[in-house]
Amino acid sequence: MFSLPSWQISYNFSALLVMIIIVLICVFSAYFAARGGTKGLPAIYLHGTTENQGREVWLEHWHGLWKHLTYTSRWGLRDVFINRTRTLMGIVGVAGGIMLTIAGIGMPQSMNHLINKTYNNDYSYHQRVNVNNINSFKQSHPQAKQWLQVNQAHFSPDDGYNRSLIIVDRGQFVNVKTTEGKHIQDGGLYVTHGFAQRAKIHKGNHLKVKTFGSDKQYTFKVKGIVNSETNQGAYITAHTWQKAHGFYQPSILLTDKNYQHSKENTTSIVSINEQKKNAHNFINSLMSIFALIIFFGALLIIIVLYNLGSLSFIERTRDYATLRVLGIHKKELQELTLIENLITTLIGWVVGIPAGIWFLGRYVDTFSTINLEYSRYYNWQTILLSSLFVWLCSLSTTLFISRRIKNIDMVQALKGVE
């Protein structure tokens, strides 16, 4: 794709704008969160006599379900639905974490899927040979296999960019299929999916083609949309191209493993395994970025849930102590914390999976170019690994919070109770 000696870091105004927006969000969030504490008397807040008013939640109307729940489960459910803001913050944190995790795991999967599809399904040759004189080469190598001609061309309508016109001779090494699962055939032009989407081209439209170096313009009917991510442009068979009196002198030869040839009249020879290796090296160079995304996803989940759990613990230290004095065991108090965290994680997990799949598609699109279209790819393993990772982070946070319950000083916590 690229042949550059070095990459330079570049920032534009959008990066600065995002930084300013984040700072403003943090400042205003802190202000609104602390604004309520500035309106009351300090003595009242230090005394801690402010009590939350309990009320029924909608689950209590399901009497058959509610009566079978344990006391701690009922307490936890009430607390979740009464403290909606705190619960919503936890849901957003978990959903954001699984979104980042799905993107971090799904991005290399999408790229590897593109490589496997391109070099195993769409193309099945062993070597790609560039020749400089087809007539001389054919005389010395009559056993030559499938020929290709790649021209830069201007299409109309288009998306503002010149594209590749790939002229395919008869053979078995080019196996690209349309979105309907059909192979390329004579009688029309086949436009790649990315190009068709950008230029709003549909099957049945007529497309004008003008190749570089030629003043002649050709018109072909779009016979299908090719489901190919590489070589964004259009495919046409050599028979159809020659029938339209187009200039045909291919310079690319696709061969199998049994093909023997010399380097005479060739400019370059590259194997499909070398192309795969180069593509995988490109992906490996980005793995640190994907790992960083997963790392920040874990931090988001752990920090948000731990802070919310700590806040809940501080607010209800006296409640825990009172329940302990009334005979509630410490394991039941830990179960109370676990239930609240599980509900928050469950809702965030359910919301985060479709959001993560959507975000993966948007993130993959940022790597696409006018010549290469990366498409989103994920499977059950992506969802399973992301889910296990998120639940592990959530349960570990619950474990940290539940340990603090064991160390509650009952006397200190109940001081000032009237």
Secondary structure, DSSP 8 states (H G I E B T S, - for coil): ----S-------HHHHHHHHHHHHHHHHHHHHHHHGGGSS-HHHHHHT---------GGGG-HHHHTTS-HHHHHHHHHHHHSHHHHHHHHHHHHHHHHHHHHHHHHHHHHHHHHHIIIIIIB--SEEEEES-HHHHHHH-TT--EEEEEEEEEEES-SSS-EEEEEE-SSSSB--BBTTS-B--SSSEEEEHHHHHHHT--TT-EEEEEETT----EEEEEEEEE--SSS-EEEEEHHHHHHTT------EEEE-TT----STTEEEEEEHHHHHHHHHHHHHTTHHHHHHHHHHHHHHHHHHHHHHHHHHHHHTHHHHHHHHHTT--HHHHHHHHHHHHHHHHHHHHHHHHHHHHHHHHHHHHTT--SS--------HHHHHHHHHHHHHHHHHHHHHHHHHHHT--HHHHTTT--
